[in-house]
Amino acid sequence: MKLQLAGMLPDSLVNGEGLRTVVFVSGCSHNCRGCHNKDMQSKSYGDSVEVSKVYYVIEKNSIARGVTFSGGEPFDQAEALCELASLVKANGKSLWCYTGYVLEELKKSSNPHVHKLLSYVDVLVDGPFLEELMEGAPRYAGSSNQRVLKLK
C-alpha cells in the first residue's frame, strides 16, 4: 500500500510529547487561512511511497518514543495510515495525530478506515486551524479552538 507523503521529520520535540518522528501526508481540503503547510494541501504534493518504506525510517530511529501523523490531512489517507499505525503500535510507540476535523465528525464518518485509524491514536489534536485564535492555544495546538484529546 502507498501513502502520498509530503515529508518526514525524524526528530521533533514540538509535534507531541517527547522525541517523535513526524509523518507529513499530502492532501487537505480544509484550506485553513494561515496554514503553515499550504503546499501540502495538494493531493499530488510530494511522493507516492510504500508504507513499508515509511515504517523503515520510523523503525530506524530507535530513540524516538513516538510518531505523529500530520499534514495535509491524515484522515484523508486513513486506509494507508491504518497500515502504518498498526506497525507503529506493534513497535510500542505512541501515536499522535493532527486533524482539521473534530473528533465528533470523525466518529460519524462512514469510512471504516477512519474508525480503525482512530483506534490506534493515543492523542488527537483536532479542529481546523483558525489564524485569529492563535493566542491562547493549548500546548501542541496551533489555535485555541483546537483540542488535545487523550484517546487512550
Secondary structure, 3 states (H helix, E strand, C coil): CEEEEEEEEEEECCCCCCCEEEEEECCCCCCCCCCCCHHHHCCCCCEEEEHHHHHHHHHHCCCCCEEEEECCCHHHHHHHHHHHHHHHHHCCCEEEEECCCCHHHHHCCCCHHHHHHHHHCCEEEECCCCHHHCCCCCCCCCCCCCEEEECC
